[in-house]
Amino acid sequence: MNHAVGSRYELSTTTDEERELVRCRQEIARLKQLVVQLSELVLRNVTQNAEGRKPQSD
C-alpha cells in the first residue's frame, strides 16, 4: 500500500514538474519575442539617428 501512495506522489510531482517546465518554456518563448521586438526598436532608432546626423549637401 505504501508503494501505491509513493507512486501517486511521484506521479503528482512529475506532473507538477512537467507543468512548471511547460510554463518556463512558454515564458522563455515570450522573452525571446520581447528581445526580438526590442532589437527591432533599437535598430530603428539607430537608423533614424544615423539619418538625422547625415551631413546636408548644398
C-alpha positions as CSV (number, residue, x, y, z in Angstrom):
1,M,0.0,0.0,0.0
2,N,2.8,2.4,0.8
3,H,4.2,1.7,-2.7
4,A,0.9,2.9,-4.2
5,V,1.0,6.1,-2.2
6,G,4.6,6.7,-3.1
7,S,3.8,6.2,-6.8
8,R,0.9,8.7,-6.6
9,Y,3.3,11.2,-5.0
10,E,5.9,10.6,-7.7
11,L,3.2,10.9,-10.4
12,S,1.9,14.2,-8.9
13,T,5.4,15.6,-8.5
14,T,6.3,14.6,-12.1
15,T,3.0,16.3,-13.3
16,D,3.8,19.4,-11.3
17,E,7.4,19.5,-12.7
18,E,6.1,19.0,-16.2
19,R,3.6,21.8,-15.8
20,E,6.4,24.0,-14.5
21,L,8.6,23.1,-17.4
22,V,5.8,23.9,-19.9
23,R,5.3,27.3,-18.1
24,C,9.0,28.0,-18.2
25,R,9.2,27.2,-21.9
26,Q,6.3,29.5,-22.6
27,E,8.0,32.3,-20.6
28,I,11.2,31.7,-22.5
29,A,9.4,32.0,-25.8
30,R,7.7,35.2,-24.6
31,L,11.0,36.6,-23.5
32,K,12.6,35.7,-26.9
33,Q,9.8,37.6,-28.6
34,L,10.4,40.6,-26.4
35,V,14.1,40.5,-27.3
36,V,13.3,40.5,-31.0
37,Q,10.9,43.4,-30.6
38,L,13.4,45.4,-28.5
39,S,16.1,44.7,-31.1
40,E,13.8,46.0,-33.9
41,L,13.1,49.1,-31.9
42,V,16.8,49.7,-31.2
43,L,17.7,49.1,-34.9
44,R,15.0,51.5,-36.0
45,N,16.2,54.1,-33.5
46,V,19.8,53.8,-34.6
47,T,18.8,54.1,-38.2
48,Q,16.8,57.2,-37.6
49,N,19.6,58.8,-35.6
50,A,22.1,58.0,-38.3
51,E,19.9,59.5,-40.9
52,G,19.4,62.6,-38.8
53,R,23.2,63.1,-38.5
54,K,23.9,62.8,-42.2
55,P,25.7,65.9,-43.5
56,Q,23.4,68.1,-45.6
57,S,24.6,68.5,-49.2
58,D,24.5,72.1,-50.5
